[in-house]
Amino acid sequence: MLKFVPPPLPFVLTAAAAAATKMERDSAVRRIRAQQNQQKQPDSRDDEAAALNGFRSRKHKPEVRAQLLGESSAVILLLGFVCLLWALVLISVQQLIISSSGQFNSVRARKHLERITSVGPRTVGSPENEITTVNYLLDQIEQIRSVTKTGPHSITVDVQRPTGSFSIDFLGGFTSYYDRVTNIAVKLEPKTSAQHFMLANCHFDSVANSPGASDDAVSCSVMLEVLHSLANLSTPLKHGVIFLFNGAEENILQASHGFITQHPWAQQVRAFVNLEAAGVGGKEVVFQTGPENPWLVQAYVRAAIHPFASVVGQEVFQSGVIPSDTDFRIYRDFGNIPGIDLAFIENGFIYHTKYDTPERIHTDSIQRAGDNILSLLKHLVMSDDLADSSQYRHGNMVFFDLLGVTVVAYPARVGTIINYMAAFATAIYLGKKCMLTSNVGGRYTRDLACAACLVVLSWFVTLLTVLIVALLVTLTGRSMFWYTHFYAAVCLYGSVAVGKILLIHTLAKNLYYGSVSRVDLAELFFDVSLLLWCCVLLFLTQRGLCSAYVPMMMVVFPLASKLLLRKHFRARGASLQYSVLYLVGLTVPYIHIMFLIWVVFEIFTPILGRSGTEIPPDVILASIVTLATVILSSYFMHFIYLSRSTKRILAGLGSVFTLMFVLVCCGLFFPYSADPSSPRPKRVFVQHTTRRIHALDGSLQSSDSGLWINSLDYTGMQHITPHIPQINDSIRMRCQDQMPYCGFPWFLPVKFLVKKNWYLPAPEVSPEAPLEFQLLSREETEWGSVKMTFEVKGPTHMSLYLLPHAGASLSGWSFGDGTPQFDLSGEYFIFYSHGLDAPAWNFWFEIQPPKSSDVSPDEGLISLAISAHYFSGPDRRSEQLESLLKRFPDWAFPSSWISTYHMYRY
């Protein structure tokens, strides 16, 4: 067993506290002596200039002890301020609705939700998805049509079953092919007809082994009720609405592609609203809009009853940092229409698991989503903007809500002007200090630059220290201890981050700035914070990012409050009144920053539980905690230099870190939980599979069968092995590079994320509907390539992998736009699914033989593998698979199915 000695950081902090005590005493003696000397000599400097400049001069006015904060007072003020704002943020996100218009009936919508999810998982091609759910939706739509047929609106229903193919760069890049998937399109328009339509989109399919209440049955339930409300309006709508209930989103956005590229109604769509989920319940957030078309954001601002939106979320999501995508991309890229993307984001720990059930979605969540969607659609279809949106097409919007009470929105060009005005005001503020007469030889400028370097250095050293702690936690085998105990991570990594920043500034205060007035130092480091935030503001503005409004707020509000309190500060120093007023001035930007921090943790903490085996999640979380600490500490540095001492704070932080580190290393914080009220399951994929490898002549070269196990998080099978001893490192499998996709039946192209796999030998699987694969033809083209045509018959989900041999290359195929699209590893992944009564899958590709004569013809041109995935029906289970699943602990969620893998060489 690995023995581990805790790192010296707590002892460093304790020693630093003692050293700080001594240094503070010495510096106090120096200050008293300096004051005694100053009393004997007249001070001829201008008070204002002395306060702003001359930080290295030893000539100062006597420092009044009342000007400094007591250590306890500083802690109470700052800790109380942060806790109060955090409490306000938590209250705001839990306050789902304040008032409701009463036009949307959440009780009826909940009944739809319960009926849709009652059939269990609804994978594409399954009877539950293609028959039961489709029939229920059609029945409800028909009831709405029959009730409202005498009203001013007409309802037309069309069931579409499209076939198509496209390539997408999601998950490293792959190609998708779908055949006869299901769309239910409902057109609501005035009886006089309409030429322009809004599109409202949801999907009723789910992933395997999950009832999919939040993703996305609740959205379809909301849409049914919105359809009912709009159809019953007595006033005719100006424009129409197309409600699309799509049945193949979890198959990587297939049904939406089928609608927007093939359905005749798609030509009349001018904009869309997409309802999605990345969590279970809570508030639905607007996290994507556009592209451009600021009129859509303005419509949401005017219409939404319970606003919840952020342009920061939009820019983070579209950067690709979050490994997810929605139908928004399809409508944007293939339909060239703008839209609004909304999603539930809370409690992502149980997203795509068996726990995603209707009872976990509060009725108020349904009510607020329904109120917002109904109000937004009603506003858009009654406005003139929808008919001719081209004149409002260009430009972006800066938008963000204030604790869910209201939304602030303005054009990005206006935001740019505001940002530059804030930067200009900062330049004037700092430039005025640089031009004072006492700034001999640029003394203030040098001091400002040195202090800025000190701050940046402290941040870098802090990040490095926290990452070392995170790596030590990972090496001790305690990774993800915070998955169920989030605030344990805040205590461990937060205490390191705060302690390191405080230690560096304490050393600087007592060693480098020992003879300088604390009030002057506090003023200097406020200026540094302002300067650094101004640099961030200019950088983001130059990059054209709307998120620049955040540093703008962090410049404008602190600068305004500092100017207002300037005389008070010079007269009385760090009095209690000044300190409280200073924090009040920080309230608006800090409460918004803390809300964004909450959003980041709410999204990324669950994602780290399904981000694969290769990225140490503690490093990611520790980095986020450090970033949050750095942001929040920026204007708190002011108080470090106004505090008489920091020794007890350093000692306290060192004690918190020591205690937490010991508790974490002892394994007190177990990562997962089966608590019914708040489960935190470990995600595992288990496939009972049979692999058959064929030689170049078509003969069976080898075969084996087993239970193939993937862990979706970094801990692998570490916590599973004590419960199932057979799953250990002795059955760990490595990637077989000479075989397509490592020789295993990957459902999605995520092998670069999940490289740790276990393969437990098991009997062969024998599906009732086995895969049928054959080469129909092979011919040489006149331009020297080889064209091969194939036919496949199999289950609803299949994956095709193509691996050209050395020197050979694919030049064309029958998928997408005809141009082969490879993934990150240089292989080709084609994802296939079909609905009911789909014919055999026929496809072809052309391969260019190698030009070099050194390549042996005995190796062939290409290795082709195809895997079949049985997600529904009697073939989805086996006796061996069921037996293994029963042995998993209750805190694990093993998503399981039967699969086969066949490899051929040509």
NORZI-V597641 format. One record per residue. RES is the residue in one small letter. D_FIRST is the distance of its C-alpha to the first C-alpha in Angstrom with 1 decimal. Layout:
# NORZI-V597641
res->RES d_first->D_FIRST
res->RES d_first->D_FIRST
This chain:
# NORZI-V597641
res->m d_first->0.0
res->l d_first->3.8
res->k d_first->6.2
res->f d_first->9.5
res->v d_first->13.0
res->p d_first->15.6
res->p d_first->18.3
res->p d_first->21.5
res->l d_first->23.6
res->p d_first->24.3
res->f d_first->25.3
res->v d_first->27.4
res->l d_first->29.1
res->t d_first->29.8
res->a d_first->31.1
res->a d_first->33.0
res->a d_first->34.6
res->a d_first->35.7
res->a d_first->37.0
res->a d_first->38.7
res->t d_first->40.5
res->k d_first->41.8
res->m d_first->42.8
res->e d_first->44.5
res->r d_first->46.5
res->d d_first->47.5
res->s d_first->48.5
res->a d_first->50.4
res->v d_first->52.3
res->r d_first->53.1
res->r d_first->54.3
res->i d_first->56.5
res->r d_first->58.1
res->a d_first->58.7
res->q d_first->60.3
res->q d_first->62.5
res->n d_first->63.6
res->q d_first->64.3
res->q d_first->66.5
res->k d_first->68.7
res->q d_first->69.1
res->p d_first->70.4
res->d d_first->68.0
res->s d_first->70.0
res->r d_first->67.4
res->d d_first->67.6
res->d d_first->65.1
res->e d_first->64.1
res->a d_first->63.5
res->a d_first->61.6
res->a d_first->59.3
res->l d_first->58.6
res->n d_first->58.5
res->g d_first->58.2
res->f d_first->54.5
res->r d_first->54.3
res->s d_first->57.5
res->r d_first->57.6
res->k d_first->60.8
res->h d_first->60.0
res->k d_first->61.7
res->p d_first->60.4
res->e d_first->57.3
res->v d_first->57.8
res->r d_first->54.9
res->a d_first->55.7
res->q d_first->54.8
res->l d_first->51.1
res->l d_first->48.8
res->g d_first->47.0
res->e d_first->43.2
res->s d_first->43.2
res->s d_first->46.0
res->a d_first->44.2
res->v d_first->41.0
res->i d_first->43.1
res->l d_first->45.2
res->l d_first->42.5
res->l d_first->40.0
res->g d_first->42.9
res->f d_first->44.3
res->v d_first->41.1
res->c d_first->40.4
res->l d_first->44.1
res->l d_first->44.1
res->w d_first->40.8
res->a d_first->42.4
res->l d_first->45.5
res->v d_first->43.6
res->l d_first->41.8
res->i d_first->45.1
res->s d_first->46.8
res->v d_first->44.3
res->q d_first->44.5
res->q d_first->48.3
res->l d_first->49.0
res->i d_first->52.8
res->i d_first->55.3
res->s d_first->58.5
res->s d_first->59.4
res->s d_first->62.6
res->g d_first->62.7
res->q d_first->63.7
res->f d_first->60.4
res->n d_first->59.6
res->s d_first->55.9
res->v d_first->56.4
res->r d_first->58.0
res->a d_first->55.3
res->r d_first->52.6
res->k d_first->54.5
res->h d_first->54.3
res->l d_first->50.6
res->e d_first->50.1
res->r d_first->52.3
res->i d_first->50.7
res->t d_first->47.1
res->s d_first->48.3
res->v d_first->48.2
res->g d_first->44.4
res->p d_first->43.0
res->r d_first->45.7
res->t d_first->44.6
res->v d_first->47.3
res->g d_first->49.5
res->s d_first->48.6
res->p d_first->51.5
res->e d_first->49.9
res->n d_first->50.1
res->e d_first->53.2
res->i d_first->55.4
res->t d_first->54.4
res->t d_first->53.4
res->v d_first->56.2
res->n d_first->58.7
res->y d_first->57.7
res->l d_first->57.9
res->l d_first->61.3
res->d d_first->62.6
res->q d_first->61.7
res->i d_first->63.2
res->e d_first->66.4
res->q d_first->66.7
res->i d_first->66.6
res->r d_first->69.1
res->s d_first->71.5
res->v d_first->71.4
res->t d_first->72.1
res->k d_first->74.5
res->t d_first->77.5
res->g d_first->75.8
res->p d_first->76.1
res->h d_first->73.1
res->s d_first->72.4
res->i d_first->69.2
res->t d_first->68.6
res->v d_first->65.7
res->d d_first->64.5
res->v d_first->61.7
res->q d_first->60.5
res->r d_first->58.4
res->p d_first->57.8
res->t d_first->56.5
res->g d_first->55.2
res->s d_first->52.6
res->f d_first->51.2
res->s d_first->48.4
res->i d_first->46.1
res->d d_first->43.6
res->f d_first->41.2
res->l d_first->37.6
res->g d_first->38.4
res->g d_first->41.7
res->f d_first->43.0
res->t d_first->46.2
res->s d_first->47.1
res->y d_first->49.8
res->y d_first->51.1
res->d d_first->53.9
res->r d_first->55.8
res->v d_first->53.4
res->t d_first->55.0
res->n d_first->56.5
res->i d_first->58.7
res->a d_first->60.9
res->v d_first->63.1
res->k d_first->65.9
res->l d_first->67.3
res->e d_first->70.5
res->p d_first->73.9
res->k d_first->76.5
res->t d_first->78.2
res->s d_first->75.2
res->a d_first->73.0
res->q d_first->72.2
res->h d_first->69.0
res->f d_first->65.8
res->m d_first->62.5
res->l d_first->59.6
res->a d_first->57.1
res->n d_first->54.1
res->c d_first->51.4
res->h d_first->49.6
res->f d_first->49.4
res->d d_first->46.9
res->s d_first->43.2
res->v d_first->39.9
res->a d_first->38.9
res->n d_first->37.4
res->s d_first->38.5
res->p d_first->41.8
res->g d_first->42.2
res->a d_first->44.0
res->s d_first->43.3
res->d d_first->43.0
res->d d_first->45.9
res->a d_first->47.9
res->v d_first->48.6
res->s d_first->50.2
res->c d_first->52.5
res->s d_first->53.4
res->v d_first->54.3
res->m d_first->56.3
res->l d_first->58.3
res->e d_first->59.3
res->v d_first->60.1
res->l d_first->62.3
res->h d_first->64.0
res->s d_first->64.7
res->l d_first->66.1
res->a d_first->68.2
res->n d_first->69.8
res->l d_first->70.9
res->s d_first->74.6
res->t d_first->74.9
res->p d_first->74.4
res->l d_first->71.6
res->k d_first->72.7
res->h d_first->70.1
res->g d_first->67.9
res->v d_first->64.3
res->i d_first->62.5
res->f d_first->59.7
res->l d_first->57.3
res->f d_first->55.0
res->n d_first->52.9
res->g d_first->51.0
res->a d_first->48.6
res->e d_first->46.7
res->e d_first->43.1
res->n d_first->44.0
res->i d_first->43.9
res->l d_first->47.2
res->q d_first->49.5
res->a d_first->52.1
res->s d_first->52.9
res->h d_first->53.5
res->g d_first->55.9
res->f d_first->57.8
res->i d_first->58.2
res->t d_first->59.1
res->q d_first->61.3
res->h d_first->62.7
res->p d_first->66.3
res->w d_first->65.6
res->a d_first->63.0
res->q d_first->65.8
res->q d_first->66.9
res->v d_first->63.6
res->r d_first->63.7
res->a d_first->60.3
res->f d_first->57.5
res->v d_first->55.1
res->n d_first->51.8
res->l d_first->49.8
res->e d_first->46.1
res->a d_first->42.7
res->a d_first->39.2
res->g d_first->38.4
res->v d_first->39.8
res->g d_first->42.7
res->g d_first->43.5
res->k d_first->45.9
res->e d_first->46.9
res->v d_first->46.8
res->v d_first->49.0
res->f d_first->46.5
res->q d_first->48.7
res->t d_first->52.4
res->g d_first->54.9
res->p d_first->54.9
res->e d_first->57.4
res->n d_first->60.0
res->p d_first->59.7
res->w d_first->62.1
res->l d_first->59.4
res->v d_first->57.4
res->q d_first->60.6
res->a d_first->61.4
res->y d_first->58.0
res->v d_first->58.6
res->r d_first->62.1
res->a d_first->61.2
res->a d_first->57.7
res->i d_first->58.0
res->h d_first->54.3
res->p d_first->53.3
res->f d_first->49.7
res->a d_first->49.4
res->s d_first->47.9
res->v d_first->48.7
res->v d_first->45.3
res->g d_first->43.7
res->q d_first->46.1
res->e d_first->45.2
res->v d_first->41.5
res->f d_first->41.8
res->q d_first->44.1
res->s d_first->42.0
res->g d_first->39.6
res->v d_first->36.5
res->i d_first->36.4
res->p d_first->35.7
res->s d_first->38.6
res->d d_first->42.3
res->t d_first->45.4
res->d d_first->48.9
res->f d_first->50.0
res->r d_first->49.1
res->i d_first->51.3
res->y d_first->54.3
res->r d_first->54.0
res->d d_first->53.5
res->f d_first->55.6
res->g d_first->58.1
res->n d_first->58.6
res->i d_first->59.0
res->p d_first->57.4
res->g d_first->55.6
res->i d_first->53.3
res->d d_first->49.8
res->l d_first->48.5
res->a d_first->45.2
res->f d_first->43.3
res->i d_first->40.1
res->e d_first->38.6
res->n d_first->35.7
res->g d_first->34.5
res->f d_first->31.4
res->i d_first->33.5
res->y d_first->35.6
res->h d_first->36.0
res->t d_first->34.3
res->k d_first->35.8
res->y d_first->36.0
res->d d_first->38.7
res->t d_first->41.5
res->p d_first->44.9
res->e d_first->44.1
res->r d_first->41.5
res->i d_first->44.3
res->h d_first->46.5
res->t d_first->50.2
res->d d_first->50.7
res->s d_first->48.5
res->i d_first->50.9
res->q d_first->53.9
res->r d_first->52.9
res->a d_first->52.2
res->g d_first->55.5
res->d d_first->57.4
res->n d_first->56.2
res->i d_first->56.7
res->l d_first->60.1
res->s d_first->61.3
res->l d_first->60.1
res->l d_first->61.7
res->k d_first->64.9
res->h d_first->65.1
res->l d_first->64.6
res->v d_first->67.0
res->m d_first->69.7
res->s d_first->69.4
res->d d_first->71.3
res->d d_first->68.2
res->l d_first->67.1
res->a d_first->70.3
res->d d_first->70.3
res->s d_first->66.9
res->s d_first->67.4
res->q d_first->69.0
res->y d_first->65.9
res->r d_first->63.5
res->h d_first->62.5
res->g d_first->60.2
res->n d_first->56.9
res->m d_first->56.4
res->v d_first->54.2
res->f d_first->53.3
res->f d_first->51.0
res->d d_first->51.3
res->l d_first->51.2
res->l d_first->49.1
res->g d_first->50.7
res->v d_first->54.1
res->t d_first->55.8
res->v d_first->55.2
res->v d_first->56.1
res->a d_first->57.3
res->y d_first->59.3
res->p d_first->59.9
res->a d_first->57.6
res->r d_first->60.5
res->v d_first->61.3
res->g d_first->57.6
res->t d_first->57.9
res->i d_first->61.0
res->i d_first->59.3
res->n d_first->56.2
res->y d_first->58.5
res->m d_first->60.5
res->a d_first->57.4
res->a d_first->56.4
res->f d_first->60.0
res->a d_first->60.0
res->t d_first->56.9
res->a d_first->58.5
res->i d_first->61.6
res->y d_first->59.6
res->l d_first->57.7
res->g d_first->60.7
res->k d_first->62.9
res->k d_first->60.7
res->c d_first->60.7
res->m d_first->64.5
res->l d_first->65.0
res->t d_first->67.1
res->s d_first->64.4
res->n d_first->62.1
res->v d_first->63.4
res->g d_first->61.9
res->g d_first->59.6
res->r d_first->57.6
res->y d_first->56.5
res->t d_first->55.5
res->r d_first->53.4
res->d d_first->51.7
res->l d_first->51.1
res->a d_first->49.5
res->c d_first->47.3
res->a d_first->46.2
res->a d_first->45.4
res->c d_first->43.3
res->l d_first->41.5
res->v d_first->40.8
res->v d_first->39.6
res->l d_first->37.4
res->s d_first->35.9
res->w d_first->35.1
res->f d_first->33.5
res->v d_first->31.3
res->t d_first->30.4
res->l d_first->29.3
res->l d_first->27.3
res->t d_first->25.5
res->v d_first->24.8
res->l d_first->23.5
res->i d_first->21.1
res->v d_first->19.8
res->a d_first->19.7
res->l d_first->17.7
res->l d_first->15.1
res->v d_first->15.0
res->t d_first->14.7
res->l d_first->11.9
res->t d_first->9.8
res->g d_first->10.8
res->r d_first->13.6
res->s d_first->16.5
res->m d_first->19.7
res->f d_first->19.1
res->w d_first->22.9
res->y d_first->24.2
res->t d_first->25.4
res->h d_first->25.3
res->f d_first->27.2
res->y d_first->28.3
res->a d_first->24.7
res->a d_first->24.6
res->v d_first->28.0
res->c d_first->26.9
res->l d_first->23.7
res->y d_first->25.2
res->g d_first->28.7
res->s d_first->28.2
res->v d_first->26.8
res->a d_first->29.7
res->v d_first->32.4
res->g d_first->31.1
res->k d_first->31.0
res->i d_first->34.5
res->l d_first->35.8
res->l d_first->34.4
res->i d_first->36.0
res->h d_first->39.3
res->t d_first->39.3
res->l d_first->38.9
res->a d_first->41.7
res->k d_first->43.9
res->n d_first->43.7
res->l d_first->43.6
res->y d_first->45.4
res->y d_first->47.6
res->g d_first->48.1
res->s d_first->51.9
res->v d_first->52.4
res->s d_first->53.5
res->r d_first->50.7
res->v d_first->53.1
res->d d_first->53.8
res->l d_first->50.1
res->a d_first->49.6
res->e d_first->52.5
res->l d_first->51.1
res->f d_first->47.7
res->f d_first->49.4
res->d d_first->51.3
res->v d_first->48.2
res->s d_first->46.7
res->l d_first->50.0
res->l d_first->50.1
res->l d_first->46.7
res->w d_first->47.3
res->c d_first->50.7
res->c d_first->49.1
res->v d_first->46.8
res->l d_first->50.0
res->l d_first->51.9
res->f d_first->49.1
res->l d_first->48.7
res->t d_first->52.5
res->q d_first->53.1
res->r d_first->50.6
res->g d_first->52.7
res->l d_first->50.0
res->c d_first->51.3
res->s d_first->48.1
res->a d_first->49.7
res->y d_first->51.1
res->v d_first->47.9
res->p d_first->48.1
res->m d_first->51.9
res->m d_first->51.3
res->m d_first->49.0
res->v d_first->51.8
res->v d_first->54.9
res->f d_first->53.9
res->p d_first->52.4
res->l d_first->55.2
res->a d_first->57.9
res->s d_first->56.5
res->k d_first->56.1
res->l d_first->59.7
res->l d_first->60.9
res->l d_first->59.1
res->r d_first->59.8
res->k d_first->62.7
res->h d_first->61.0
res->f d_first->58.0
res->r d_first->60.2
res->a d_first->62.2
res->r d_first->59.6
res->g d_first->56.2
res->a d_first->53.1
res->s d_first->54.9
res->l d_first->53.5
res->q d_first->56.1
res->y d_first->55.2
res->s d_first->51.5
res->v d_first->52.1
res->l d_first->54.6
res->y d_first->52.3
res->l d_first->49.6
res->v d_first->52.3
res->g d_first->53.1
res->l d_first->49.6
res->t d_first->49.5
res->v d_first->50.7
res->p d_first->48.5
res->y d_first->45.4
res->i d_first->45.8
res->h d_first->46.1
res->i d_first->43.1
res->m d_first->41.0
res->f d_first->42.3
res->l d_first->41.2
res->i d_first->37.8
res->w d_first->37.7
res->v d_first->38.7
res->v d_first->36.1
res->f d_first->33.3
res->e d_first->35.0
res->i d_first->35.1
res->f d_first->32.0
res->t d_first->29.3
res->p d_first->30.0
res->i d_first->30.4
res->l d_first->26.9
res->g d_first->25.9
res->r d_first->27.9
res->s d_first->27.7
res->g d_first->25.6
res->t d_first->22.2
res->e d_first->23.1
res->i d_first->23.8
res->p d_first->21.1
res->p d_first->22.8
res->d d_first->21.5
res->v d_first->23.3
res->i d_first->26.4
res->l d_first->26.4
res->a d_first->25.7
res->s d_first->28.5
res->i d_first->30.8
res->v d_first->30.1
res->t d_first->30.8
res->l d_first->34.0
res->a d_first->35.2
res->t d_first->34.6
res->v d_first->36.5
res->i d_first->39.3
res->l d_first->39.7
res->s d_first->39.5
res->s d_first->42.2
res->y d_first->45.1
res->f d_first->43.1
res->m d_first->42.9
res->h d_first->46.5
res->f d_first->45.4
res->i d_first->42.8
res->y d_first->45.9
res->l d_first->48.0
res->s d_first->45.6
res->r d_first->46.4
res->s d_first->42.7
res->t d_first->39.2
res->k d_first->37.3
res->r d_first->36.6
res->i d_first->35.6
res->l d_first->33.1
res->a d_first->31.7
res->g d_first->31.5
res->l d_first->29.7
res->g d_first->27.2
res->s d_first->26.7
res->v d_first->26.4
res->f d_first->23.8
res->t d_first->21.7
res->l d_first->21.9
res->m d_first->21.2
res->f d_first->18.2
res->v d_first->16.6
res->l d_first->17.6
res->v d_first->16.4
res->c d_first->12.8
res->c d_first->13.0
res->g d_first->14.0
res->l d_first->17.6
res->f d_first->19.2
res->f d_first->18.8
res->p d_first->20.4
res->y d_first->22.8
res->s d_first->25.6
res->a d_first->28.2
res->d d_first->30.5
res->p d_first->33.9
res->s d_first->35.4
res->s d_first->32.8
res->p d_first->30.5
res->r d_first->27.7
res->p d_first->26.9
res->k d_first->24.4
res->r d_first->26.6
res->v d_first->26.2
res->f d_first->28.8
res->v d_first->29.2
res->q d_first->32.0
res->h d_first->33.2
res->t d_first->34.7
res->t d_first->36.7
res->r d_first->36.9
res->r d_first->39.9
res->i d_first->40.4
res->h d_first->44.0
res->a d_first->45.4
res->l d_first->48.2
res->d d_first->50.8
res->g d_first->49.5
res->s d_first->48.2
res->l d_first->44.8
res->q d_first->42.4
res->s d_first->39.2
res->s d_first->37.9
res->d d_first->34.8
res->s d_first->33.8
res->g d_first->30.7
res->l d_first->29.1
res->w d_first->28.2
res->i d_first->25.7
res->n d_first->25.3
res->s d_first->23.3
res->l d_first->25.4
res->d d_first->22.8
res->y d_first->19.9
res->t d_first->17.1
res->g d_first->18.2
res->m d_first->17.3
res->q d_first->13.9
res->h d_first->15.7
res->i d_first->18.1
res->t d_first->16.0
res->p d_first->15.5
res->h d_first->19.3
res->i d_first->20.2
res->p d_first->17.8
res->q d_first->20.3
res->i d_first->19.5
res->n d_first->16.4
res->d d_first->15.9
res->s d_first->18.0
res->i d_first->21.0
res->r d_first->20.4
res->m d_first->23.8
res->r d_first->24.9
res->c d_first->28.2
res->q d_first->31.1
res->d d_first->33.2
res->q d_first->36.3
res->m d_first->36.6
res->p d_first->37.9
res->y d_first->35.2
res->c d_first->32.4
res->g d_first->34.0
res->f d_first->33.0
res->p d_first->35.2
res->w d_first->34.5
res->f d_first->36.7
res->l d_first->36.7
res->p d_first->36.1
res->v d_first->32.6
res->k d_first->30.6
res->f d_first->30.1
res->l d_first->28.2
res->v d_first->26.2
res->k d_first->24.8
res->k d_first->21.8
res->n d_first->23.4
res->w d_first->22.7
res->y d_first->25.5
res->l d_first->25.6
res->p d_first->28.6
res->a d_first->31.5
res->p d_first->35.2
res->e d_first->37.7
res->v d_first->39.1
res->s d_first->42.9
res->p d_first->44.3
res->e d_first->47.8
res->a d_first->48.7
res->p d_first->47.0
res->l d_first->47.0
res->e d_first->50.2
res->f d_first->50.1
res->q d_first->52.8
res->l d_first->54.2
res->l d_first->57.8
res->s d_first->59.1
res->r d_first->58.3
res->e d_first->60.9
res->e d_first->61.3
res->t d_first->62.9
res->e d_first->65.6
res->w d_first->63.3
res->g d_first->61.1
res->s d_first->58.1
res->v d_first->57.1
res->k d_first->57.4
res->m d_first->55.5
res->t d_first->56.2
res->f d_first->53.9
res->e d_first->54.2
res->v d_first->51.3
res->k d_first->51.5
res->g d_first->48.5
res->p d_first->46.8
res->t d_first->47.1
res->h d_first->44.1
res->m d_first->43.5
res->s d_first->41.9
res->l d_first->43.4
res->y d_first->41.6
res->l d_first->43.6
res->l d_first->42.3
res->p d_first->45.1
res->h d_first->44.7
res->a d_first->45.0
res->g d_first->48.3
res->a d_first->49.3
res->s d_first->49.5
res->l d_first->50.6
res->s d_first->53.9
res->g d_first->54.7
res->w d_first->53.9
res->s d_first->55.3
res->f d_first->52.7
res->g d_first->53.2
res->d d_first->55.7
res->g d_first->55.5
res->t d_first->53.3
res->p d_first->49.9
res->q d_first->47.0
res->f d_first->43.7
res->d d_first->40.3
res->l d_first->37.7
res->s d_first->36.7
res->g d_first->40.3
res->e d_first->40.4
res->y d_first->42.8
res->f d_first->41.8
res->i d_first->44.5
res->f d_first->43.9
res->y d_first->46.5
res->s d_first->47.5
res->h d_first->50.7
res->g d_first->52.5
res->l d_first->54.8
res->d d_first->57.2
res->a d_first->55.9
res->p d_first->57.4
res->a d_first->55.5
res->w d_first->53.6
res->n d_first->55.4
res->f d_first->54.2
res->w d_first->54.8
res->f d_first->53.5
res->e d_first->54.9
res->i d_first->53.0
res->q d_first->54.2
res->p d_first->53.7
res->p d_first->52.2
res->k d_first->55.0
res->s d_first->53.5
res->s d_first->54.7
res->d d_first->51.4
res->v d_first->49.7
res->s d_first->50.1
res->p d_first->52.0
res->d d_first->49.9
res->e d_first->46.9
res->g d_first->48.9
res->l d_first->49.1
res->i d_first->46.5
res->s d_first->43.7
res->l d_first->44.2
res->a d_first->41.9
res->i d_first->42.6
res->s d_first->40.4
res->a d_first->41.9
res->h d_first->40.3
res->y d_first->41.6
res->f d_first->41.1
res->s d_first->43.9
res->g d_first->46.0
res->p d_first->45.1
res->d d_first->43.2
res->r d_first->40.4
res->r d_first->38.6
res->s d_first->37.7
res->e d_first->36.7
res->q d_first->33.3
res->l d_first->32.6
res->e d_first->33.7
res->s d_first->31.5
res->l d_first->28.4
res->l d_first->29.4
res->k d_first->29.7
res->r d_first->26.1
res->f d_first->24.9
res->p d_first->24.1
res->d d_first->27.0
res->w d_first->25.4
res->a d_first->25.4
res->f d_first->28.5
res->p d_first->28.7
res->s d_first->31.9
res->s d_first->33.1
res->w d_first->36.0
res->i d_first->37.3
res->s d_first->37.8
res->t d_first->39.0
res->y d_first->38.7
res->h d_first->41.5
res->m d_first->41.7
res->y d_first->44.9
res->r d_first->46.1
res->y d_first->49.6
